[in-house]
Amino acid sequence: MLGLVSILVVGFFLGMRHATDPDHVIAVTTIVSQQKSTGRAALIGALWGLGHTITIFAVGTAIILFNLVIPPRLGLAMELSVGLMLILLGGWNLTSFFHQLSPPLPIVHSHSHHHGELVHSHVHGHWPDARGRPLDEAGAAGRYSGKGPYVMLRPLLVGVVHGLAGSAAITLLILASIRNPVWAIAYLVIFGVGTIAGMMLITMSIASTFHFFGSRIKNLHHKFGLAAGLVSLCFGLFLAYQICITQGLFSTHPQWIPK
């Protein structure tokens, strides 16, 4: 009994260490680089960890209870989803960076007025706000300017994809140490809690660093967003190359080692 409890405690700290995997840190950094609040950064880390835990628990439980075997091609496809996601996040950051560099152009339109039988038009324009929207539409669009549910949904979905890629390896590692299905599933939960805690610490550390140096370095968030986007894009392309070419995802005999 004491041995199983010890394994569960170790699982918590292994979950925290798992949060520090390079692809995990790169992905959340592309998101946190747009945040200036430590509290919101911690929430992003928690949501990433929650998404990761949901997938690990669902897939891992199915493997434990039904002895499922994931084919190599499916395993590689799940890992490829991480590479594609990193490419998407990197492209998102780069697009946002270069959009902020572009000077806004006035949005010109006309209105028609009736004076009895006389009709005439007035042409005028609105200068867009910092996000490219007309100033008179900024209030309505503000709901989607970074405070809406979409911003919170993104780290959750990113965590789900990461969990999908790592679920098989984590579950196989558990089954090698814990034969009891109930304890094995309990390990998954504890591992997930550790992952959530670890990612919260990481995102809070990143946000705190930005907050400290932000007042000293001009446009630090924009510059770091560019750097994070480039790293995410390059690392995603590297993963995609490794999975598709080196490990032969689309070949006759794909080679996959859960890790």
Sequence and secondary structure as in RCSB ss.txt:
>XXXX:A:sequence
MLGLVSILVVGFFLGMRHATDPDHVIAVTTIVSQQKSTGRAALIGALWGLGHTITIFAVGTAIILFNLVIPPRLG
LAMELSVGLMLILLGGWNLTSFFHQLSPPLPIVHSHSHHHGELVHSHVHGHWPDARGRPLDEAGAAGRYSGKGPY
VMLRPLLVGVVHGLAGSAAITLLILASIRNPVWAIAYLVIFGVGTIAGMMLITMSIASTFHFFGSRIKNLHHKFG
LAAGLVSLCFGLFLAYQICITQGLFSTHPQWIPK
>XXXX:A:secstr
 HHHHHHHHHHHHHHHHHTT HHHHHHHHHHHTT   HHHHHHHHHHHHHHHHHHHHHHHHHHHHH     HHHH
HHHHHHHHHHHHHHHHHHHHHHHHHHS    EEEEEEEEETTEEEEEEEEE B TTSSBGGGHHHHGGGSSSSHH
HHHHHHHHHHHHHHHHHHHHHHHHHHH   HHHHHHHHHHHHHHHHHHHHHHHHHHHHHHHHHHTTSTTHHHHHH
HHHHHHHHHHHHHHHHIIIIIS TTSSS      
